[in-house]
Amino acid sequence: MAIDCSRLSPFIEATAAWRGTNADAARTRAWSERVGSSLADIAELEQALALADPISVPPSAIPIAPTAGVAAADGDVSVLAAAVRSGRSRAVDVAQAALDRAHAAVALNAFTALDAADVLRQAEALDVAIARGIDPGPLAGVPVAIKDLMPVRGYRLTGGTLARAPVLAAHDAPVVANLRAAGAIIFGTANLHELAYGVTSANPHFGAVVNPRHPARVPGGSSGGSAAIVAAGIAPLAIGTDTGGSIRIPAACCGIVGFKPSYGMVDKTGAMPLAWSLDHIGPIAGSVADAALMFEVLAGWPAGRAGAAPASPPKLRFVGGFFRDDVQPGVLAAVDRAAEQLGQSGARIDAIDIPAMGLAPGAQFVTLCSEATQANWETLRTGAGKLGADVRLRLEIGQFFLGMDYVKAQRIRRDLLDACVVAFGDADVLITPTLPCVAPPAGAATHEIAGRVVPIAARMTRFTGPFNMTGLPALSLVCGTDDAGLPVGLQIVGRPGADAIVLSVGRWIETVLSA
């Protein structure tokens, strides 16, 4: 549909005046154009009949255990930790090697801070404990980078911005404390898209994160630094956060694994909020096995609960319709090749459409914009001039949605969750592409599809955002490449609380596709 952005201007001007926001002609035009670029999705939301009661957040998930599985080969992280636990490797040597790799890769802009002395102190303490017969835990000596969006003791929490004063953290966020308790070496704070509000990790304050495997392409975001650290082999694990796809998007762009747990499964206390009802914390890793081990630590689960491969080939349901519309041919080709390979290896594969998915982008846009602006209103009010241009614009437009728009989005959200639950049928998981495109060129702000130019964030969150809206666990792993050799991500989605099943099926799929 044709968008006449001039229709928005009077409303935007009046709202800005009411809120006391300075609005010259240039900013009013920018706001109108940005809202206008998503007006088609908003119009679908407006015209939809919402049938469900509104929910402000997805229900916290009750963990669902997988059916009996069989142990698969240990991942790289468990092998490394076993060597340190047994004394065959020294944690200090592991830490120093990681520091050397980080120093060699400084041009990636993957860290906002990395305290080498602190890293070595942690490693020395581990070696002393092991020499005394103390077992540090399942992540003994494993370097883990932490996205600079949560407190890390001894580091300044910046959120990737200079628009608010950084705070020196006296205590760890609970997830960071869990990692330390499991023997991990906390390995610096990872760069990110400013305030975690974007998909390119082009940070104007700490430098744009570089995709280590495909430097001419974006690394994805907002957890771009976390993904770059893992993809470059600096550290084997990193924490990411995910509000619209910020774990899975950079994992897909960098050709690694990212897992967004069920909403509420991992404690996000202390993390700077972007959108409180959409925010998740989860692992970024080089393999599903490594992601499963880290997830168990983050969630406080017993070791091995999420790490078993299924005893028999899984039942997979590939979602079509919305997830095959306006998708780059190279992405579809890679996903279809993967489906054929999985079927030949014994998986039962069905196809299904979820018509309600068409409403997800509009509902996600209204929810995310409203919540993010509210969460960052004081920063916007006092430090707007210090924000990067893209983040400032996205925060400013959140003030232009009405309460009725937000409530309508929450009702649609519940309809979407109900539709997803029905869509599973007797299948173990749903399968979609992670992204409708491969990693866009570095520096890109928009993306063209079917003759339409859309903001890059709207494009890259299209297939990941629905599962933030529903709170379902979702894993991204590489299923192949396009003709140019760029990685294509496969997204594996489970029922609420079925995190262990998603990781189990993901491990099976990863094994089959890498054979």
Secondary structure, DSSP 8 states (H G I E B T S, - for coil): ----GGGTHHHHHHHHHHHT----HHHHHHHHHHHHHTHHHHHHHHHS---S---SS----------SEE-----HHHHHHHHHHHTSS-HHHHHHHHHHHHHHTGGG--EEE--HHHHHHHHHHHHHHHHTT----TTTT-EEEEETTS--TTSEE-TT-SSS--EE-SS--HHHHHHHHTT-EEEEEE--SGGG--SS-EETTTEE---SS-TTB---SSSHHHHHHHHTTS-SEEEEEESSSTTHHHHHHHTSEEEE--TTSS--TTS--SSTTT-EEEEEESSHHHHHHHHHHHHT--TTSS--EESS--EEEEE-GGGGTT--HHHHHHHHHHHHHHHHTT-EEEEE--GGGGGHHHHHHHHHHHHHHHHTHHHHHHHGGGS-HHHHHHHHHGGG--HHHHHHHHHHHHHHHHHHHHHHTT-SEEEEES-SSS--BTT--EEEETTEEEEHHHHHTTTTTHHHHS---EEEEEEEE-TTS-EEEEEEE--TT-HHHHHHHHHHHHHHHT-
